[in-house]
Amino acid sequence: MRRTVSADIRLTVEAPARLVFMVAVAGEPASERLDLRSDGSPVEAVELADAAGSRLHVVDAESGSLSLSYSATVDGALDVAPERALDLVEYLRPSRYCESDTLGPTAFAEFGGLDGHALLDAVSSWVGTRLSYVPGSSGPTDGAVQTLLARQGVCRDYAHLVIALLRGLDVPARLAAVYAPGLDPMDFHAVAEAHVDGAWHVVDATALAPRSTLLRISTGRDAADTAFLSSYGGAANLDGITVTATADDLPADDMTRLVQLR
């Protein structure tokens, strides 16, 4: 499968700021291009990688307009970052947006006795049928508990609730930001991953894009670790963003199969 993705982000930097972008595909794509410009002039970014294989591009931006243009082509599967023993502990813990300690009793009441593929199916279906996908319905600080109370949200909210329920059942779970061919309307997408049967498998309760086409950008405990843009020490306004993701084969998503994110 060939997947082609891009992201174009436009900002106005009101006061000098350190900007951290996470838009690059995790791993080594067949080809990619990253172009950063401040008031039309090229800007260099420092690339960093975290333990999960996410690639961060750090820019010390001066006041003015700043644009990022990224594109990549991926042929076949990309290598997954090596699993660390620590992952299976770290991704069991409650986190800022995934309050598994609070939702543990709910998880046991709804899914106690299930495990493996059956558990992932049950949690995905439960979240997908109890939430309504409503763009703009959630705030930047809403976590899984608030999402469940509101009964609505966007992809990151669905993923946070899935993660919190699974962690509440002592199943390691994490969030992945992805490019998602087939997503409509097109944007960055967020899904959960759960560690069952000895590997990480995708859980996407939104069912908005085929899981087999998803392309990893970043991985973390929740959205706090995977934001496409963070700003520190100054002020920057997001003026616009355009995301594209296509695949030469857009299969139906066979929900009877476990799928790994590659």
Phi, psi and omega in degrees: 000131174258128177240135180237127185226158176204159175214132176235123184234134181237130184229155164245118180270110183280328177215143184313132187215153170269120181252136178240115179258140169231086180231348183283145177297135175290135182103203183237092180292162181301321176205149177202161180214132176233123181232121178243135181221138175245117185050038176089350181262142181300143178233138177271142175244148174267124179267130176236156177231138177264180186294337181272357180094001176293143181249122181253140175242118187254130182229129170268101190264136172275167178299144180132192179275143177223136180230145174236133175231122182231141175212150180206150173237131182237123176257120180074202183271148173262151178296140177272143177301139181304137179288136176255145177303327181297329181304320185285352172259311183301320184273014168263342188281147169301149177222177189308313184259357184233084187276071184293333177294322178287322185267001180305312179300322177296317180298316180293322180294324184272325192232007180304134181097346178266153173207175176057216183301320181299322179293314180299318178299316184293316180294317180299314180295317182298312180294317182297330182268344181263343178251150171253134180279109185228102179306136178080005186276345183242156179263167184293343180252006179289132176253190185298321181296313179297322178298316180296321179293320182282337181061030177200163179168193176241188190305318182295327179291318175301314182296318180299318180293317176302313182298314182298319179294317180293316177298326177297341177256016179064034173253121178301133181214148183213170180252140174237129169273136189219158159274140190227088173305136182095348180292137181215117002286151184290137179191178164297151182231156178230137178224164173265155168233138180236143180265102176225154179052034173081011181206166177272131181231145183285137170233113180236096183290347177283332183053037184270347181209149178300128183298327184290346180263351186296144183234119186293136170254303184213162184221140179189187181295321180192195185297339178297333181265353192231015182299138181290340179210131173231144182235134183226138169078010180199214179214133178217137178251134177278116182268332181182155178211137177228128180237138173230150176203121179228158176223145180287349174221122182243084187283162169292150182270111180278101186288354176278354183251143167282139184232133174261148183275114181223000000 
